[in-house]
Amino acid sequence: MARIARSALLLCGLAASGQAQEVMVDGSGTTNPSKFFWKIMDTFKAQSRRELRMTYRAVGSGTGQKEFSQVASANFASSLTAFGSGDIPMPQDLYNSIKGAGRDMLHVPLCLGAIGIFHSIPAAEVGVDGLKLSPCILAKIFSGQITTWDDVAIKADNPNLAVPAGTQIKAGHRTLGSSSTGGLTGYLTAKCPANWTMPGTGVAMGSSGDITWPPSTTGVYGSPGMQDFILGNKYAIGYLDAGHGHQRSIAEAMLKNEDGNWLTSLAAMASIDANGNNGVAAAGKAAVDASVIPASAKADWSAVNLYSKAGPSTWPIVLISYLYLNNNWASMSPDKAGLLKVFVDYVVDSNMGQPMLKEFSFDPIPTAMNKWASIYVDITKPATVTAFTFEPATAAWTGQGDDVISAQRSDYNRWKLEEVSVALVSVTSRLVGLESSLNDYGIVPLHGSGTTNPKTMFAKTMKNMQHEARVPMLLTYRSVGSGTGMVEFVGDAASGFKSYNHFGSGDIPMDKAKYDVMAAKGETMVHLPFCMGPIGIFHHVPGALLTMDACLLAKIFGGLITTWDHADIKAQNPGLMVPAGQPIKVGHRTLGSSSTGGLAGYLAKTCPTSWTFGDCSLCPWPTTAGFTAVQGTPGMQAYIKDTAFSIGYLDAGQGHDFNLHEVSIPNKNGKFRTSFQSMALGGVAQAGAEAVTSGTFPTDASADWSAVNVYNMPGDPTWPIVLVSYLYVKKDQTATNPKTAAALKAFISRILNNHVGVVEEFGFTAPPTSVKTQTLAAAATIVYPTGMKSFIEEDDTNPIGGMATNVISSKRIAFDDYQRDVMAAQILTLQATVSGLTGNGGITTQLHGSGTTNPKT
C-alpha cells in the first residue's frame, strides 16, 4: 500500500507540474528519403525538452500509399499513419477511393531524386568508356527479351564490352510497391513502349510501382535488398535511388538523356547548368516552367512525372518525393498536430531541411514548387495547435520552453557523430525511471545481467530491437560475470528472493546451492544454451612458446609451482630461457566468474590430485605475493598484457583480440594445441557434438544442470575447455509486466535463433542443431501473462500489419545505425586500398643522405 501511495503522489506531482506526455507521430513509405526523415526525427527528439516519439517505416512507396490511404485493407475512412511518403504521386485509383470516402489528401513535394541503373560487371570487362544502355535496351533487359550481356544489341552501343560469351544477365526488381520501380517503368513506358512488353505475349508491362515481372528476373526486398543483390551477384543489374547506389560504390550504367548525351546520375548531379542547377534540379525547373505541377495540392497528381526533361546534363529519370497528408487534422490532439506541422515545416524550409538533402544525394525542390505555407492555411485543424518553435541561437528563458526545439540542446551520440564522424549507437528516448511512468507512457523495460563474454552480442540485439520497434523500449544488460548474474537472478533475503533482473546469463550452469534456494521457494527456472566458447590460457613470458598439461597448470594456479624455471615446467618446455628463480605472476578473477569456473572445472576433471580447490567459480586462491586478483575480463587482459612473466585465463576471443600469447594444452586425444588452432579446426563445435552424443545435456531444461560441462570431450580437434553460455529464465512469467514479458520472449527468440548471425559475428560458436531444437522446445514451456500481446517480426514488408504497435520491423532503423553501416563500409574500402598499396609495392622505402661531393658518383 505504501508503494501505491508513493506512486499516486508521484503521479499527482507530475500532473501538477504540467509535465506533458509523449507526443507521437508515425509515418511510412518510400525508402529513398528515409535516412533524411530519420535524421530530422532524431534531431527533434534530441533537441526537444518534450518526450517526442517519431518513427518512419521504410517499406516502399506502394506500402506507404496503402497505409496512408487506408486504415485497414479496403477501408478508406481514415489513415493508418499520420503521414505517408512516396517518390511517385498517389495512384489515381487510390486517390479516387480517398475522395470517395469523403476525404481530401494533399501532395507536398519535399525533394527531387534520381533513379540510377547499377550493375556488377567487372570494371575490366566494361572498359574505360563505361556501360551504355539506351531506353529500349533497358526495356528488353528488364522484360526478359535480352538475357545475355554479349547480345548484339548491347554490343552495338558497347563495342569494348568484353564479357565471356553467353554470360547471363541477372536482373533484379523490387517486390511490392516501390517508387523506384514506378520511376523505371514510367520512364520505359514513356521512351520505349514498343519494347516494354511481356515476352511471348506482347502485353504492355505497364508503368506503376507494382507490376508483374517475367520469371527470368529476381525479386528483392527494399533498397538494401537491391544493393545486396547487385553486389552479391556477378553480372547483375538493377535500379536504385541513385544515392543508395553511390553510397555503396556500385558501378553505374550510362543513360542517354533527352539532348542525346550519355551520362551517369553521378555525373549529372555533379554538372551545373547556366541557371545554377545540377542535372536533377534542372528537371524540376523544367517541370515548373512547363506547368507540369498542379496548382492545387488537393488535385489528382497521378500523371505528374519528371521523365526525360530537356537539358545538356539533365538526368532522364527524376522523381519528386512527396509527403502525403490529410487535409483534415481536426481529430488530432493539439500536440500531435503541432508536431506534424513543425516536422513538415522543417522538411521544406530552405534554411533547415532542404540544405540537408545533399548529404543523402537528393536535391531541394524549386522555390516555385514549395507551396506548404499556403497549403497549411487551408488545412482543417483542431481548435488549438501546439506551436512548436525553433531556437537556432541562444534565447534565455524562451529557449527553455516546453515546446521549443533548441539547437543548443543535443545528446552525446549526435555530438560524437558531428564532431568525429564516427557512427555510434543512438541515445534511447529520454525515459522516466519509475514503474508508473513506464506504464503510462508505454515504455517497455527489459534488464538482464551476468557473464561478460556475450555482452556485445546482447548489446547489438537489444539496440536493434529498440530501433526496430514502434513502441519505445529500454533494454539493458549489465556485464558483471556469471556469479553476479546468478546472485541477481536468484535474489536475496532483502528482495524476498525475487530476481533483481528479468533474466540472467552465465557461461556455466546455475550452481546447485542457488538452484536449491529457488526450488525451496517454489521457483522453477530453465537453462537455455545459446552459444559456445573456449577458455584459453594466456601468458606474458617474453619470447616463449609454452606447452603445459593439465597437472602442470593445476600446480601453477594452485600455488604449488611458483617459479618459471621449476623442473616440471622445464621438463615440458626444455627450450625455455628465463632468469633463475623468476617468480610466476598468476592473475585470477575476483567474485564469481564463468572463466574461473571453466578453468577450475577442467582441472578438477583432468587432474584432481594436483588441483585441490574443486569445481569452483569463486575459488579459494592463494594469498601469496605471486597471485593478483583482477576485476572482469578487461582487468585480466590488462594484467597479462602489462605484467611480464604473468599467466592467466580468458575467454579465448578476448585474448586473441589483444594478441596475447597462448599456452598449448592437450585435449582428451592427447593433441596439444592453442584454442586459436583448435577453433580453426572446428574444435569448439566438435565438443558440443560430443556432448550431445554422450547425453551430457539433460532433456529437462528445468532440472538441476549444475553438473553439466563439456570439458575434455573426445575428438582429435576438440578444445578441452569449452563453456556453454546460457540464458537463465524463470519458467513462470505470469506475474511479469506483460510488456516486459513480451520483450523477454522476443529477445529470447532472437538470441536462440541467432538473429542476423550475431553468434558468429562476435567470435562464438552456435550450438549443434540437436541442442538448438531442445532449447527452443524448452523456451516454449515458459508461461507468459494471460492476454500478453507478443511482439512479431517484420522482415518482409507487411502492408498495414507491419505498422502495428507490436511489430519489430527491420524496415525501421535509427539514423546512426545507417551512418555506422555506411562508415563501416567506407572503412573496409580504405583498408582494402591500403592493403593493395602495401601488397603491390605502392609504398616505397626511402633512404636519404648528404655530405662531401667527392664520392657522389
Secondary structure as GFF3:
##gff-version 3
##sequence-region A 1 857
A	DSSP	alpha_helix	2	16	.	.	.	ID=ss1
A	DSSP	beta_strand	23	29	.	.	.	ID=ss2
A	DSSP	alpha_helix	34	47	.	.	.	ID=ss3
A	DSSP	beta_strand	52	58	.	.	.	ID=ss4
A	DSSP	alpha_helix	61	69	.	.	.	ID=ss5
A	DSSP	beta_strand	83	86	.	.	.	ID=ss6
A	DSSP	alpha_helix	92	100	.	.	.	ID=ss7
A	DSSP	beta_strand	105	119	.	.	.	ID=ss8
A	DSSP	alpha_helix	123	126	.	.	.	ID=ss9
A	DSSP	alpha_helix	135	142	.	.	.	ID=ss10
A	DSSP	alpha_helix	152	157	.	.	.	ID=ss11
A	DSSP	beta_strand	170	174	.	.	.	ID=ss12
A	DSSP	alpha_helix	179	191	.	.	.	ID=ss13
A	DSSP	beta_strand	218	220	.	.	.	ID=ss14
A	DSSP	alpha_helix	222	232	.	.	.	ID=ss15
A	DSSP	beta_strand	236	241	.	.	.	ID=ss16
A	DSSP	alpha_helix	242	247	.	.	.	ID=ss17
A	DSSP	beta_strand	251	252	.	.	.	ID=ss18
A	DSSP	beta_strand	255	256	.	.	.	ID=ss19
A	DSSP	beta_strand	262	263	.	.	.	ID=ss20
A	DSSP	alpha_helix	265	270	.	.	.	ID=ss21
A	DSSP	alpha_helix	281	289	.	.	.	ID=ss22
A	DSSP	beta_strand	306	307	.	.	.	ID=ss23
A	DSSP	beta_strand	317	326	.	.	.	ID=ss24
A	DSSP	alpha_helix	334	348	.	.	.	ID=ss25
A	DSSP	alpha_helix	353	356	.	.	.	ID=ss26
A	DSSP	three_ten_helix	357	360	.	.	.	ID=ss27
A	DSSP	three_ten_helix	367	369	.	.	.	ID=ss28
A	DSSP	alpha_helix	372	377	.	.	.	ID=ss29
A	DSSP	beta_strand	389	391	.	.	.	ID=ss30
A	DSSP	three_ten_helix	398	400	.	.	.	ID=ss31
A	DSSP	beta_strand	404	406	.	.	.	ID=ss32
A	DSSP	alpha_helix	412	420	.	.	.	ID=ss33
A	DSSP	alpha_helix	435	441	.	.	.	ID=ss34
A	DSSP	beta_strand	444	450	.	.	.	ID=ss35
A	DSSP	alpha_helix	455	468	.	.	.	ID=ss36
A	DSSP	beta_strand	473	479	.	.	.	ID=ss37
A	DSSP	alpha_helix	482	490	.	.	.	ID=ss38
A	DSSP	three_ten_helix	493	495	.	.	.	ID=ss39
A	DSSP	beta_strand	503	506	.	.	.	ID=ss40
A	DSSP	alpha_helix	512	520	.	.	.	ID=ss41
A	DSSP	beta_strand	525	539	.	.	.	ID=ss42
A	DSSP	alpha_helix	550	557	.	.	.	ID=ss43
A	DSSP	alpha_helix	567	572	.	.	.	ID=ss44
A	DSSP	beta_strand	585	589	.	.	.	ID=ss45
A	DSSP	alpha_helix	594	606	.	.	.	ID=ss46
A	DSSP	beta_strand	627	630	.	.	.	ID=ss47
A	DSSP	alpha_helix	632	642	.	.	.	ID=ss48
A	DSSP	beta_strand	646	651	.	.	.	ID=ss49
A	DSSP	alpha_helix	652	657	.	.	.	ID=ss50
A	DSSP	beta_strand	661	662	.	.	.	ID=ss51
A	DSSP	beta_strand	665	666	.	.	.	ID=ss52
A	DSSP	beta_strand	672	673	.	.	.	ID=ss53
A	DSSP	alpha_helix	675	680	.	.	.	ID=ss54
A	DSSP	alpha_helix	683	693	.	.	.	ID=ss55
A	DSSP	beta_strand	722	730	.	.	.	ID=ss56
A	DSSP	alpha_helix	738	752	.	.	.	ID=ss57
A	DSSP	three_ten_helix	755	757	.	.	.	ID=ss58
A	DSSP	alpha_helix	758	761	.	.	.	ID=ss59
A	DSSP	alpha_helix	769	779	.	.	.	ID=ss60
A	DSSP	beta_strand	792	794	.	.	.	ID=ss61
A	DSSP	three_ten_helix	801	803	.	.	.	ID=ss62
A	DSSP	beta_strand	807	809	.	.	.	ID=ss63
A	DSSP	alpha_helix	815	839	.	.	.	ID=ss64
###
